Amino acid sequence: MAVNETTTFVKLYPDQTKNLLVVELTDGESAGTICITDVTGKTALKQTNANEEQIELNISSLENGIYFLRFQSHSAIANIKFIKE
C-alpha cells in the first residue's frame, strides 16, 4: 500500500500556543506515532497514539520557536508546522 503524505486527516490547533496542543484525527485514522521536531530536525517529543481521535499534547517544556508535528500511521503521513510561544 502506498503511503500518502497529506494533512487532510489531521487537524492541529491552535497553530500558536504556549502549553497545550490539540491533535484531532479524522477519516478513521487513530493509531499511529506523533513526533515533534524543531527546525534543526531534533526530536523534541515522541508519542504513540492508540485509538484516540483527539490527543492533547503538553508542550510547555519546549523552548519557544517553530516546530513540526509529524503523525504517521500504517497508511498515511501528515506534517504540520506550529509555533510554540
mmCIF file of the N, C-alpha and C atoms, coordinates in Angstrom:
data_MODEL
# 
_entry.id   MODEL 
# 
loop_
_atom_site.group_PDB 
_atom_site.id 
_atom_site.type_symbol 
_atom_site.label_atom_id 
_atom_site.label_alt_id 
_atom_site.label_comp_id 
_atom_site.label_asym_id 
_atom_site.label_entity_id 
_atom_site.label_seq_id 
_atom_site.pdbx_PDB_ins_code 
_atom_site.Cartn_x 
_atom_site.Cartn_y 
_atom_site.Cartn_z 
_atom_site.occupancy 
_atom_site.B_iso_or_equiv 
_atom_site.pdbx_formal_charge 
_atom_site.auth_seq_id 
_atom_site.auth_comp_id 
_atom_site.auth_asym_id 
_atom_site.auth_atom_id 
_atom_site.pdbx_PDB_model_num 
ATOM 1   N N  . MET A 1 1  ? 0.837   -1.175 0.000  1.00 0.00 ? 1  MET A N  1 
ATOM 2   C CA . MET A 1 1  ? 0.000   0.000  0.000  1.00 0.00 ? 1  MET A CA 1 
ATOM 3   C C  . MET A 1 1  ? 0.887   1.245  0.000  1.00 0.00 ? 1  MET A C  1 
ATOM 4   N N  . ALA A 1 2  ? 0.548   2.188  -0.826 1.00 0.00 ? 2  ALA A N  1 
ATOM 5   C CA . ALA A 1 2  ? 1.293   3.447  -0.887 1.00 0.00 ? 2  ALA A CA 1 
ATOM 6   C C  . ALA A 1 2  ? 0.960   4.302  0.325  1.00 0.00 ? 2  ALA A C  1 
ATOM 7   N N  . VAL A 1 3  ? 1.943   5.029  0.777  1.00 0.00 ? 3  VAL A N  1 
ATOM 8   C CA . VAL A 1 3  ? 1.745   5.932  1.907  1.00 0.00 ? 3  VAL A CA 1 
ATOM 9   C C  . VAL A 1 3  ? 1.534   7.331  1.350  1.00 0.00 ? 3  VAL A C  1 
ATOM 10  N N  . ASN A 1 4  ? 0.428   7.958  1.733  1.00 0.00 ? 4  ASN A N  1 
ATOM 11  C CA . ASN A 1 4  ? 0.109   9.300  1.263  1.00 0.00 ? 4  ASN A CA 1 
ATOM 12  C C  . ASN A 1 4  ? 0.588   10.336 2.266  1.00 0.00 ? 4  ASN A C  1 
ATOM 13  N N  . GLU A 1 5  ? 1.270   11.374 1.787  1.00 0.00 ? 5  GLU A N  1 
ATOM 14  C CA . GLU A 1 5  ? 1.694   12.456 2.664  1.00 0.00 ? 5  GLU A CA 1 
ATOM 15  C C  . GLU A 1 5  ? 0.701   13.595 2.486  1.00 0.00 ? 5  GLU A C  1 
ATOM 16  N N  . THR A 1 6  ? -0.146  13.781 3.475  1.00 0.00 ? 6  THR A N  1 
ATOM 17  C CA . THR A 1 6  ? -1.223  14.759 3.394  1.00 0.00 ? 6  THR A CA 1 
ATOM 18  C C  . THR A 1 6  ? -1.586  15.231 4.786  1.00 0.00 ? 6  THR A C  1 
ATOM 19  N N  . THR A 1 7  ? -2.296  16.333 4.874  1.00 0.00 ? 7  THR A N  1 
ATOM 20  C CA . THR A 1 7  ? -2.737  16.808 6.181  1.00 0.00 ? 7  THR A CA 1 
ATOM 21  C C  . THR A 1 7  ? -4.253  16.860 6.281  1.00 0.00 ? 7  THR A C  1 
ATOM 22  N N  . THR A 1 8  ? -4.960  16.261 5.349  1.00 0.00 ? 8  THR A N  1 
ATOM 23  C CA . THR A 1 8  ? -6.421  16.339 5.379  1.00 0.00 ? 8  THR A CA 1 
ATOM 24  C C  . THR A 1 8  ? -7.033  15.546 6.523  1.00 0.00 ? 8  THR A C  1 
ATOM 25  N N  . PHE A 1 9  ? -6.354  14.571 7.059  1.00 0.00 ? 9  PHE A N  1 
ATOM 26  C CA . PHE A 1 9  ? -6.920  13.761 8.131  1.00 0.00 ? 9  PHE A CA 1 
ATOM 27  C C  . PHE A 1 9  ? -6.435  14.186 9.515  1.00 0.00 ? 9  PHE A C  1 
ATOM 28  N N  . VAL A 1 10 ? -5.587  15.209 9.578  1.00 0.00 ? 10 VAL A N  1 
ATOM 29  C CA . VAL A 1 10 ? -5.071  15.700 10.856 1.00 0.00 ? 10 VAL A CA 1 
ATOM 30  C C  . VAL A 1 10 ? -5.354  17.191 10.971 1.00 0.00 ? 10 VAL A C  1 
ATOM 31  N N  . LYS A 1 11 ? -5.968  17.579 12.086 1.00 0.00 ? 11 LYS A N  1 
ATOM 32  C CA . LYS A 1 11 ? -6.158  18.994 12.385 1.00 0.00 ? 11 LYS A CA 1 
ATOM 33  C C  . LYS A 1 11 ? -5.362  19.297 13.646 1.00 0.00 ? 11 LYS A C  1 
ATOM 34  N N  . LEU A 1 12 ? -4.654  20.405 13.624 1.00 0.00 ? 12 LEU A N  1 
ATOM 35  C CA . LEU A 1 12 ? -3.800  20.798 14.732 1.00 0.00 ? 12 LEU A CA 1 
ATOM 36  C C  . LEU A 1 12 ? -4.202  22.199 15.161 1.00 0.00 ? 12 LEU A C  1 
ATOM 37  N N  . TYR A 1 13 ? -4.502  22.367 16.430 1.00 0.00 ? 13 TYR A N  1 
ATOM 38  C CA . TYR A 1 13 ? -4.857  23.709 16.899 1.00 0.00 ? 13 TYR A CA 1 
ATOM 39  C C  . TYR A 1 13 ? -4.488  23.894 18.355 1.00 0.00 ? 13 TYR A C  1 
ATOM 40  N N  . PRO A 1 14 ? -4.274  25.119 18.798 1.00 0.00 ? 14 PRO A N  1 
ATOM 41  C CA . PRO A 1 14 ? -4.064  26.279 17.926 1.00 0.00 ? 14 PRO A CA 1 
ATOM 42  C C  . PRO A 1 14 ? -2.705  26.188 17.258 1.00 0.00 ? 14 PRO A C  1 
ATOM 43  N N  . ASP A 1 15 ? -2.483  26.948 16.178 1.00 0.00 ? 15 ASP A N  1 
ATOM 44  C CA . ASP A 1 15 ? -1.191  26.858 15.489 1.00 0.00 ? 15 ASP A CA 1 
ATOM 45  C C  . ASP A 1 15 ? -0.119  27.704 16.173 1.00 0.00 ? 15 ASP A C  1 
ATOM 46  N N  . GLN A 1 16 ? -0.524  28.541 17.139 1.00 0.00 ? 16 GLN A N  1 
ATOM 47  C CA . GLN A 1 16 ? 0.405   29.248 18.022 1.00 0.00 ? 16 GLN A CA 1 
ATOM 48  C C  . GLN A 1 16 ? -0.061  29.002 19.446 1.00 0.00 ? 16 GLN A C  1 
ATOM 49  N N  . THR A 1 17 ? 0.782   28.410 20.267 1.00 0.00 ? 17 THR A N  1 
ATOM 50  C CA . THR A 1 17 ? 0.361   28.032 21.607 1.00 0.00 ? 17 THR A CA 1 
ATOM 51  C C  . THR A 1 17 ? 1.515   28.115 22.594 1.00 0.00 ? 17 THR A C  1 
ATOM 52  N N  . LYS A 1 18 ? 1.165   28.158 23.875 1.00 0.00 ? 18 LYS A N  1 
ATOM 53  C CA . LYS A 1 18 ? 2.178   28.189 24.930 1.00 0.00 ? 18 LYS A CA 1 
ATOM 54  C C  . LYS A 1 18 ? 2.320   26.844 25.629 1.00 0.00 ? 18 LYS A C  1 
ATOM 55  N N  . ASN A 1 19 ? 1.189   26.169 25.896 1.00 0.00 ? 19 ASN A N  1 
ATOM 56  C CA . ASN A 1 19 ? 1.247   24.971 26.728 1.00 0.00 ? 19 ASN A CA 1 
ATOM 57  C C  . ASN A 1 19 ? 0.590   23.727 26.144 1.00 0.00 ? 19 ASN A C  1 
ATOM 58  N N  . LEU A 1 20 ? -0.535  23.895 25.483 1.00 0.00 ? 20 LEU A N  1 
ATOM 59  C CA . LEU A 1 20 ? -1.324  22.745 25.069 1.00 0.00 ? 20 LEU A CA 1 
ATOM 60  C C  . LEU A 1 20 ? -1.571  22.767 23.567 1.00 0.00 ? 20 LEU A C  1 
ATOM 61  N N  . LEU A 1 21 ? -1.309  21.645 22.929 1.00 0.00 ? 21 LEU A N  1 
ATOM 62  C CA . LEU A 1 21 ? -1.531  21.478 21.501 1.00 0.00 ? 21 LEU A CA 1 
ATOM 63  C C  . LEU A 1 21 ? -2.522  20.339 21.326 1.00 0.00 ? 21 LEU A C  1 
ATOM 64  N N  . VAL A 1 22 ? -3.560  20.554 20.536 1.00 0.00 ? 22 VAL A N  1 
ATOM 65  C CA . VAL A 1 22 ? -4.576  19.532 20.314 1.00 0.00 ? 22 VAL A CA 1 
ATOM 66  C C  . VAL A 1 22 ? -4.432  18.980 18.896 1.00 0.00 ? 22 VAL A C  1 
ATOM 67  N N  . VAL A 1 23 ? -4.348  17.667 18.802 1.00 0.00 ? 23 VAL A N  1 
ATOM 68  C CA . VAL A 1 23 ? -4.272  16.968 17.523 1.00 0.00 ? 23 VAL A CA 1 
ATOM 69  C C  . VAL A 1 23 ? -5.582  16.218 17.349 1.00 0.00 ? 23 VAL A C  1 
ATOM 70  N N  . GLU A 1 24 ? -6.291  16.520 16.275 1.00 0.00 ? 24 GLU A N  1 
ATOM 71  C CA . GLU A 1 24 ? -7.573  15.867 16.000 1.00 0.00 ? 24 GLU A CA 1 
ATOM 72  C C  . GLU A 1 24 ? -7.430  15.042 14.731 1.00 0.00 ? 24 GLU A C  1 
ATOM 73  N N  . LEU A 1 25 ? -7.748  13.750 14.834 1.00 0.00 ? 25 LEU A N  1 
ATOM 74  C CA . LEU A 1 25 ? -7.629  12.831 13.708 1.00 0.00 ? 25 LEU A CA 1 
ATOM 75  C C  . LEU A 1 25 ? -9.003  12.547 13.129 1.00 0.00 ? 25 LEU A C  1 
ATOM 76  N N  . THR A 1 26 ? -9.088  12.535 11.809 1.00 0.00 ? 26 THR A N  1 
ATOM 77  C CA . THR A 1 26 ? -10.354 12.271 11.129 1.00 0.00 ? 26 THR A CA 1 
ATOM 78  C C  . THR A 1 26 ? -10.161 11.153 10.109 1.00 0.00 ? 26 THR A C  1 
ATOM 79  N N  . ASP A 1 27 ? -11.176 10.871 9.374  1.00 0.00 ? 27 ASP A N  1 
ATOM 80  C CA . ASP A 1 27 ? -11.141 9.867  8.301  1.00 0.00 ? 27 ASP A CA 1 
ATOM 81  C C  . ASP A 1 27 ? -10.707 8.485  8.775  1.00 0.00 ? 27 ASP A C  1 
ATOM 82  N N  . GLY A 1 28 ? -11.055 8.139  10.008 1.00 0.00 ? 28 GLY A N  1 
ATOM 83  C CA . GLY A 1 28 ? -10.767 6.810  10.517 1.00 0.00 ? 28 GLY A CA 1 
ATOM 84  C C  . GLY A 1 28 ? -9.356  6.592  11.009 1.00 0.00 ? 28 GLY A C  1 
ATOM 85  N N  . GLU A 1 29 ? -8.510  7.600  10.924 1.00 0.00 ? 29 GLU A N  1 
ATOM 86  C CA . GLU A 1 29 ? -7.148  7.471  11.443 1.00 0.00 ? 29 GLU A CA 1 
ATOM 87  C C  . GLU A 1 29 ? -7.178  7.651  12.954 1.00 0.00 ? 29 GLU A C  1 
ATOM 88  N N  . SER A 1 30 ? -6.527  6.768  13.688 1.00 0.00 ? 30 SER A N  1 
ATOM 89  C CA . SER A 1 30 ? -6.462  6.937  15.137 1.00 0.00 ? 30 SER A CA 1 
ATOM 90  C C  . SER A 1 30 ? -5.213  6.316  15.745 1.00 0.00 ? 30 SER A C  1 
ATOM 91  N N  . ALA A 1 31 ? -4.677  5.307  15.141 1.00 0.00 ? 31 ALA A N  1 
ATOM 92  C CA . ALA A 1 31 ? -3.482  4.669  15.689 1.00 0.00 ? 31 ALA A CA 1 
ATOM 93  C C  . ALA A 1 31 ? -2.269  5.085  14.877 1.00 0.00 ? 31 ALA A C  1 
ATOM 94  N N  . GLY A 1 32 ? -1.253  5.571  15.573 1.00 0.00 ? 32 GLY A N  1 
ATOM 95  C CA . GLY A 1 32 ? -0.045  5.984  14.871 1.00 0.00 ? 32 GLY A CA 1 
ATOM 96  C C  . GLY A 1 32 ? 0.936   6.617  15.834 1.00 0.00 ? 32 GLY A C  1 
ATOM 97  N N  . THR A 1 33 ? 1.975   7.228  15.267 1.00 0.00 ? 33 THR A N  1 
ATOM 98  C CA . THR A 1 33 ? 3.024   7.851  16.056 1.00 0.00 ? 33 THR A CA 1 
ATOM 99  C C  . THR A 1 33 ? 3.050   9.344  15.800 1.00 0.00 ? 33 THR A C  1 
ATOM 100 N N  . ILE A 1 34 ? 3.148   10.106 16.892 1.00 0.00 ? 34 ILE A N  1 
ATOM 101 C CA . ILE A 1 34 ? 3.287   11.554 16.811 1.00 0.00 ? 34 ILE A CA 1 
ATOM 102 C C  . ILE A 1 34 ? 4.724   11.892 17.180 1.00 0.00 ? 34 ILE A C  1 
ATOM 103 N N  . CYS A 1 35 ? 5.357   12.692 16.345 1.00 0.00 ? 35 CYS A N  1 
ATOM 104 C CA . CYS A 1 35 ? 6.731   13.117 16.602 1.00 0.00 ? 35 CYS A CA 1 
ATOM 105 C C  . CYS A 1 35 ? 6.803   14.624 16.370 1.00 0.00 ? 35 CYS A C  1 
ATOM 106 N N  . ILE A 1 36 ? 7.327   15.345 17.352 1.00 0.00 ? 36 ILE A N  1 
ATOM 107 C CA . ILE A 1 36 ? 7.527   16.783 17.220 1.00 0.00 ? 36 ILE A CA 1 
ATOM 108 C C  . ILE A 1 36 ? 9.029   17.024 17.118 1.00 0.00 ? 36 ILE A C  1 
ATOM 109 N N  . THR A 1 37 ? 9.420   17.773 16.068 1.00 0.00 ? 37 THR A N  1 
ATOM 110 C CA . THR A 1 37 ? 10.824  18.113 15.870 1.00 0.00 ? 37 THR A CA 1 
ATOM 111 C C  . THR A 1 37 ? 10.980  19.624 15.773 1.00 0.00 ? 37 THR A C  1 
ATOM 112 N N  . ASP A 1 38 ? 12.176  20.090 16.119 1.00 0.00 ? 38 ASP A N  1 
ATOM 113 C CA . ASP A 1 38 ? 12.454  21.517 15.961 1.00 0.00 ? 38 ASP A CA 1 
ATOM 114 C C  . ASP A 1 38 ? 12.970  21.762 14.540 1.00 0.00 ? 38 ASP A C  1 
ATOM 115 N N  . VAL A 1 39 ? 13.336  23.012 14.226 1.00 0.00 ? 39 VAL A N  1 
ATOM 116 C CA . VAL A 1 39 ? 13.761  23.344 12.868 1.00 0.00 ? 39 VAL A CA 1 
ATOM 117 C C  . VAL A 1 39 ? 15.081  22.681 12.473 1.00 0.00 ? 39 VAL A C  1 
ATOM 118 N N  . THR A 1 40 ? 15.854  22.210 13.442 1.00 0.00 ? 40 THR A N  1 
ATOM 119 C CA . THR A 1 40 ? 17.100  21.510 13.120 1.00 0.00 ? 40 THR A CA 1 
ATOM 120 C C  . THR A 1 40 ? 16.877  20.019 12.889 1.00 0.00 ? 40 THR A C  1 
ATOM 121 N N  . GLY A 1 41 ? 15.655  19.541 13.138 1.00 0.00 ? 41 GLY A N  1 
ATOM 122 C CA . GLY A 1 41 ? 15.351  18.126 12.972 1.00 0.00 ? 41 GLY A CA 1 
ATOM 123 C C  . GLY A 1 41 ? 15.472  17.319 14.242 1.00 0.00 ? 41 GLY A C  1 
ATOM 124 N N  . LYS A 1 42 ? 15.838  17.966 15.343 1.00 0.00 ? 42 LYS A N  1 
ATOM 125 C CA . LYS A 1 42 ? 15.975  17.277 16.628 1.00 0.00 ? 42 LYS A CA 1 
ATOM 126 C C  . LYS A 1 42 ? 14.597  16.924 17.182 1.00 0.00 ? 42 LYS A C  1 
ATOM 127 N N  . THR A 1 43 ? 14.423  15.680 17.618 1.00 0.00 ? 43 THR A N  1 
ATOM 128 C CA . THR A 1 43 ? 13.147  15.238 18.189 1.00 0.00 ? 43 THR A CA 1 
ATOM 129 C C  . THR A 1 43 ? 12.955  15.850 19.567 1.00 0.00 ? 43 THR A C  1 
ATOM 130 N N  . ALA A 1 44 ? 11.833  16.551 19.731 1.00 0.00 ? 44 ALA A N  1 
ATOM 131 C CA . ALA A 1 44 ? 11.514  17.189 20.999 1.00 0.00 ? 44 ALA A CA 1 
ATOM 132 C C  . ALA A 1 44 ? 10.488  16.389 21.793 1.00 0.00 ? 44 ALA A C  1 
ATOM 133 N N  . LEU A 1 45 ? 9.657   15.624 21.099 1.00 0.00 ? 45 LEU A N  1 
ATOM 134 C CA . LEU A 1 45 ? 8.623   14.822 21.756 1.00 0.00 ? 45 LEU A CA 1 
ATOM 135 C C  . LEU A 1 45 ? 8.213   13.712 20.809 1.00 0.00 ? 45 LEU A C  1 
ATOM 136 N N  . LYS A 1 46 ? 7.999   12.521 21.352 1.00 0.00 ? 46 LYS A N  1 
ATOM 137 C CA . LYS A 1 46 ? 7.538   11.390 20.547 1.00 0.00 ? 46 LYS A CA 1 
ATOM 138 C C  . LYS A 1 46 ? 6.530   10.609 21.368 1.00 0.00 ? 46 LYS A C  1 
ATOM 139 N N  . GLN A 1 47 ? 5.422   10.256 20.736 1.00 0.00 ? 47 GLN A N  1 
ATOM 140 C CA . GLN A 1 47 ? 4.349   9.575  21.458 1.00 0.00 ? 47 GLN A CA 1 
ATOM 141 C C  . GLN A 1 47 ? 3.604   8.646  20.502 1.00 0.00 ? 47 GLN A C  1 
ATOM 142 N N  . THR A 1 48 ? 3.281   7.468  20.982 1.00 0.00 ? 48 THR A N  1 
ATOM 143 C CA . THR A 1 48 ? 2.456   6.538  20.216 1.00 0.00 ? 48 THR A CA 1 
ATOM 144 C C  . THR A 1 48 ? 1.018   6.711  20.637 1.00 0.00 ? 48 THR A C  1 
ATOM 145 N N  . ASN A 1 49 ? 0.155   6.817  19.646 1.00 0.00 ? 49 ASN A N  1 
ATOM 146 C CA . ASN A 1 49 ? -1.261  7.005  19.891 1.00 0.00 ? 49 ASN A CA 1 
ATOM 147 C C  . ASN A 1 49 ? -2.004  5.721  19.537 1.00 0.00 ? 49 ASN A C  1 
ATOM 148 N N  . ALA A 1 50 ? -2.824  5.256  20.451 1.00 0.00 ? 50 ALA A N  1 
ATOM 149 C CA . ALA A 1 50 ? -3.589  4.036  20.202 1.00 0.00 ? 50 ALA A CA 1 
ATOM 150 C C  . ALA A 1 50 ? -5.087  4.326  20.300 1.00 0.00 ? 50 ALA A C  1 
ATOM 151 N N  . ASN A 1 51 ? -5.700  4.471  19.163 1.00 0.00 ? 51 ASN A N  1 
ATOM 152 C CA . ASN A 1 51 ? -7.163  4.569  19.051 1.00 0.00 ? 51 ASN A CA 1 
ATOM 153 C C  . ASN A 1 51 ? -7.782  5.783  19.730 1.00 0.00 ? 51 ASN A C  1 
ATOM 154 N N  . GLU A 1 52 ? -7.118  6.915  19.698 1.00 0.00 ? 52 GLU A N  1 
ATOM 155 C CA . GLU A 1 52 ? -7.706  8.159  20.173 1.00 0.00 ? 52 GLU A CA 1 
ATOM 156 C C  . GLU A 1 52 ? -7.873  9.081  18.982 1.00 0.00 ? 52 GLU A C  1 
ATOM 157 N N  . GLU A 1 53 ? -9.029  9.719  18.868 1.00 0.00 ? 53 GLU A N  1 
ATOM 158 C CA . GLU A 1 53 ? -9.257  10.628 17.757 1.00 0.00 ? 53 GLU A CA 1 
ATOM 159 C C  . GLU A 1 53 ? -8.868  12.058 18.100 1.00 0.00 ? 53 GLU A C  1 
ATOM 160 N N  . GLN A 1 54 ? -8.718  12.347 19.393 1.00 0.00 ? 54 GLN A N  1 
ATOM 161 C CA . GLN A 1 54 ? -8.264  13.669 19.817 1.00 0.00 ? 54 GLN A CA 1 
ATOM 162 C C  . GLN A 1 54 ? -7.203  13.502 20.886 1.00 0.00 ? 54 GLN A C  1 
ATOM 163 N N  . ILE A 1 55 ? -6.038  14.094 20.649 1.00 0.00 ? 55 ILE A N  1 
ATOM 164 C CA . ILE A 1 55 ? -4.910  13.952 21.560 1.00 0.00 ? 55 ILE A CA 1 
ATOM 165 C C  . ILE A 1 55 ? -4.489  15.337 22.028 1.00 0.00 ? 55 ILE A C  1 
ATOM 166 N N  . GLU A 1 56 ? -4.329  15.503 23.330 1.00 0.00 ? 56 GLU A N  1 
ATOM 167 C CA . GLU A 1 56 ? -3.827  16.756 23.881 1.00 0.00 ? 56 GLU A CA 1 
ATOM 168 C C  . GLU A 1 56 ? -2.369  16.550 24.272 1.00 0.00 ? 56 GLU A C  1 
ATOM 169 N N  . LEU A 1 57 ? -1.507  17.402 23.730 1.00 0.00 ? 57 LEU A N  1 
ATOM 170 C CA . LEU A 1 57 ? -0.078  17.301 23.995 1.00 0.00 ? 57 LEU A CA 1 
ATOM 171 C C  . LEU A 1 57 ? 0.366   18.481 24.847 1.00 0.00 ? 57 LEU A C  1 
ATOM 172 N N  . ASN A 1 58 ? 1.021   18.205 25.965 1.00 0.00 ? 58 ASN A N  1 
ATOM 173 C CA . ASN A 1 58 ? 1.572   19.251 26.810 1.00 0.00 ? 58 ASN A CA 1 
ATOM 174 C C  . ASN A 1 58 ? 2.948   19.602 26.251 1.00 0.00 ? 58 ASN A C  1 
ATOM 175 N N  . ILE A 1 59 ? 3.059   20.815 25.705 1.00 0.00 ? 59 ILE A N  1 
ATOM 176 C CA . ILE A 1 59 ? 4.326   21.235 25.113 1.00 0.00 ? 59 ILE A CA 1 
ATOM 177 C C  . ILE A 1 59 ? 4.967   22.368 25.919 1.00 0.00 ? 59 ILE A C  1 
ATOM 178 N N  . SER A 1 60 ? 4.562   22.523 27.165 1.00 0.00 ? 60 SER A N  1 
ATOM 179 C CA . SER A 1 60 ? 5.080   23.617 27.993 1.00 0.00 ? 60 SER A CA 1 
ATOM 180 C C  . SER A 1 60 ? 6.583   23.530 28.222 1.00 0.00 ? 60 SER A C  1 
ATOM 181 N N  . SER A 1 61 ? 7.164   22.352 28.126 1.00 0.00 ? 61 SER A N  1 
ATOM 182 C CA . SER A 1 61 ? 8.601   22.204 28.365 1.00 0.00 ? 61 SER A CA 1 
ATOM 183 C C  . SER A 1 61 ? 9.450   22.549 27.139 1.00 0.00 ? 61 SER A C  1 
ATOM 184 N N  . LEU A 1 62 ? 8.815   22.734 25.990 1.00 0.00 ? 62 LEU A N  1 
ATOM 185 C CA . LEU A 1 62 ? 9.565   23.078 24.783 1.00 0.00 ? 62 LEU A CA 1 
ATOM 186 C C  . LEU A 1 62 ? 9.985   24.540 24.812 1.00 0.00 ? 62 LEU A C  1 
ATOM 187 N N  . GLU A 1 63 ? 11.146  24.826 24.225 1.00 0.00 ? 63 GLU A N  1 
ATOM 188 C CA . GLU A 1 63 ? 11.594  26.210 24.067 1.00 0.00 ? 63 GLU A CA 1 
ATOM 189 C C  . GLU A 1 63 ? 10.692  26.908 23.044 1.00 0.00 ? 63 GLU A C  1 
ATOM 190 N N  . ASN A 1 64 ? 10.579  28.222 23.133 1.00 0.00 ? 64 ASN A N  1 
ATOM 191 C CA . ASN A 1 64 ? 9.821   28.980 22.150 1.00 0.00 ? 64 ASN A CA 1 
ATOM 192 C C  . ASN A 1 64 ? 10.460  28.820 20.779 1.00 0.00 ? 64 ASN A C  1 
ATOM 193 N N  . GLY A 1 65 ? 9.627   28.711 19.745 1.00 0.00 ? 65 GLY A N  1 
ATOM 194 C CA . GLY A 1 65 ? 10.158  28.597 18.391 1.00 0.00 ? 65 GLY A CA 1 
ATOM 195 C C  . GLY A 1 65 ? 9.216   27.866 17.458 1.00 0.00 ? 65 GLY A C  1 
ATOM 196 N N  . ILE A 1 66 ? 9.726   27.541 16.295 1.00 0.00 ? 66 ILE A N  1 
ATOM 197 C CA . ILE A 1 66 ? 8.965   26.844 15.259 1.00 0.00 ? 66 ILE A CA 1 
ATOM 198 C C  . ILE A 1 66 ? 9.238   25.345 15.372 1.00 0.00 ? 66 ILE A C  1 
ATOM 199 N N  . TYR A 1 67 ? 8.162   24.569 15.295 1.00 0.00 ? 67 TYR A N  1 
ATOM 200 C CA . TYR A 1 67 ? 8.254   23.112 15.379 1.00 0.00 ? 67 TYR A CA 1 
ATOM 201 C C  . TYR A 1 67 ? 7.416   22.475 14.278 1.00 0.00 ? 67 TYR A C  1 
ATOM 202 N N  . PHE A 1 68 ? 7.670   21.206 14.062 1.00 0.00 ? 68 PHE A N  1 
ATOM 203 C CA . PHE A 1 68 ? 6.907   20.432 13.092 1.00 0.00 ? 68 PHE A CA 1 
ATOM 204 C C  . PHE A 1 68 ? 6.348   19.197 13.780 1.00 0.00 ? 68 PHE A C  1 
ATOM 205 N N  . LEU A 1 69 ? 5.052   18.985 13.620 1.00 0.00 ? 69 LEU A N  1 
ATOM 206 C CA . LEU A 1 69 ? 4.404   17.784 14.142 1.00 0.00 ? 69 LEU A CA 1 
ATOM 207 C C  . LEU A 1 69 ? 4.235   16.822 12.978 1.00 0.00 ? 69 LEU A C  1 
ATOM 208 N N  . ARG A 1 70 ? 4.672   15.597 13.180 1.00 0.00 ? 70 ARG A N  1 
ATOM 209 C CA . ARG A 1 70 ? 4.516   14.544 12.165 1.00 0.00 ? 70 ARG A CA 1 
ATOM 210 C C  . ARG A 1 70 ? 3.665   13.434 12.777 1.00 0.00 ? 70 ARG A C  1 
ATOM 211 N N  . PHE A 1 71 ? 2.567   13.111 12.106 1.00 0.00 ? 71 PHE A N  1 
ATOM 212 C CA . PHE A 1 71 ? 1.743   11.970 12.500 1.00 0.00 ? 71 PHE A CA 1 
ATOM 213 C C  . PHE A 1 71 ? 1.897   10.920 11.416 1.00 0.00 ? 71 PHE A C  1 
ATOM 214 N N  . GLN A 1 72 ? 2.241   9.704  11.828 1.00 0.00 ? 72 GLN A N  1 
ATOM 215 C CA . GLN A 1 72 ? 2.419   8.626  10.866 1.00 0.00 ? 72 GLN A CA 1 
ATOM 216 C C  . GLN A 1 72 ? 1.640   7.409  11.312 1.00 0.00 ? 72 GLN A C  1 
ATOM 217 N N  . SER A 1 73 ? 0.765   6.934  10.425 1.00 0.00 ? 73 SER A N  1 
ATOM 218 C CA . SER A 1 73 ? 0.026   5.695  10.673 1.00 0.00 ? 73 SER A CA 1 
ATOM 219 C C  . SER A 1 73 ? 0.484   4.670  9.641  1.00 0.00 ? 73 SER A C  1 
ATOM 220 N N  . HIS A 1 74 ? -0.165  3.527  9.616  1.00 0.00 ? 74 HIS A N  1 
ATOM 221 C CA . HIS A 1 74 ? 0.213   2.499  8.645  1.00 0.00 ? 74 HIS A CA 1 
ATOM 222 C C  . HIS A 1 74 ? -0.140  2.912  7.216  1.00 0.00 ? 74 HIS A C  1 
ATOM 223 N N  . SER A 1 75 ? -1.043  3.883  7.042  1.00 0.00 ? 75 SER A N  1 
ATOM 224 C CA . SER A 1 75 ? -1.499  4.234  5.699  1.00 0.00 ? 75 SER A CA 1 
ATOM 225 C C  . SER A 1 75 ? -1.267  5.687  5.287  1.00 0.00 ? 75 SER A C  1 
ATOM 226 N N  . ALA A 1 76 ? -0.852  6.549  6.211  1.00 0.00 ? 76 ALA A N  1 
ATOM 227 C CA . ALA A 1 76 ? -0.720  7.954  5.851  1.00 0.00 ? 76 ALA A CA 1 
ATOM 228 C C  . ALA A 1 76 ? 0.298   8.671  6.739  1.00 0.00 ? 76 ALA A C  1 
ATOM 229 N N  . ILE A 1 77 ? 0.778   9.807  6.226  1.00 0.00 ? 77 ILE A N  1 
ATOM 230 C CA . ILE A 1 77 ? 1.716   10.658 6.955  1.00 0.00 ? 77 ILE A CA 1 
ATOM 231 C C  . ILE A 1 77 ? 1.242   12.096 6.832  1.00 0.00 ? 77 ILE A C  1 
ATOM 232 N N  . ALA A 1 78 ? 1.327   12.839 7.928  1.00 0.00 ? 78 ALA A N  1 
ATOM 233 C CA . ALA A 1 78 ? 0.993   14.262 7.896  1.00 0.00 ? 78 ALA A CA 1 
ATOM 234 C C  . ALA A 1 78 ? 2.087   15.042 8.601  1.00 0.00 ? 78 ALA A C  1 
ATOM 235 N N  . ASN A 1 79 ? 2.462   16.176 8.036  1.00 0.00 ? 79 ASN A N  1 
ATOM 236 C CA . ASN A 1 79 ? 3.435   17.079 8.627  1.00 0.00 ? 79 ASN A CA 1 
ATOM 237 C C  . ASN A 1 79 ? 2.799   18.457 8.740  1.00 0.00 ? 79 ASN A C  1 
ATOM 238 N N  . ILE A 1 80 ? 2.810   19.027 9.949  1.00 0.00 ? 80 ILE A N  1 
ATOM 239 C CA . ILE A 1 80 ? 2.192   20.328 10.175 1.00 0.00 ? 80 ILE A CA 1 
ATOM 240 C C  . ILE A 1 80 ? 3.136   21.183 11.014 1.00 0.00 ? 80 ILE A C  1 
ATOM 241 N N  . LYS A 1 81 ? 3.323   22.416 10.585 1.00 0.00 ? 81 LYS A N  1 
ATOM 242 C CA . LYS A 1 81 ? 4.172   23.367 11.309 1.00 0.00 ? 81 LYS A CA 1 
ATOM 243 C C  . LYS A 1 81 ? 3.327   24.098 12.355 1.00 0.00 ? 81 LYS A C  1 
ATOM 244 N N  . PHE A 1 82 ? 3.922   24.354 13.534 1.00 0.00 ? 82 PHE A N  1 
ATOM 245 C CA . PHE A 1 82 ? 3.268   25.182 14.540 1.00 0.00 ? 82 PHE A CA 1 
ATOM 246 C C  . PHE A 1 82 ? 4.316   25.991 15.284 1.00 0.00 ? 82 PHE A C  1 
ATOM 247 N N  . ILE A 1 83 ? 3.843   26.993 16.015 1.00 0.00 ? 83 ILE A N  1 
ATOM 248 C CA . ILE A 1 83 ? 4.742   27.891 16.751 1.00 0.00 ? 83 ILE A CA 1 
ATOM 249 C C  . ILE A 1 83 ? 4.487   27.749 18.249 1.00 0.00 ? 83 ILE A C  1 
ATOM 250 N N  . LYS A 1 84 ? 5.545   27.523 18.993 1.00 0.00 ? 84 LYS A N  1 
ATOM 251 C CA . LYS A 1 84 ? 5.487   27.486 20.466 1.00 0.00 ? 84 LYS A CA 1 
ATOM 252 C C  . LYS A 1 84 ? 5.877   28.878 20.945 1.00 0.00 ? 84 LYS A C  1 
ATOM 253 N N  . GLU A 1 85 ? 4.954   29.533 21.664 1.00 0.00 ? 85 GLU A N  1 
ATOM 254 C CA . GLU A 1 85 ? 5.210   30.891 22.178 1.00 0.00 ? 85 GLU A CA 1 
ATOM 255 C C  . GLU A 1 85 ? 5.786   30.865 23.548 1.00 0.00 ? 85 GLU A C  1 
# 
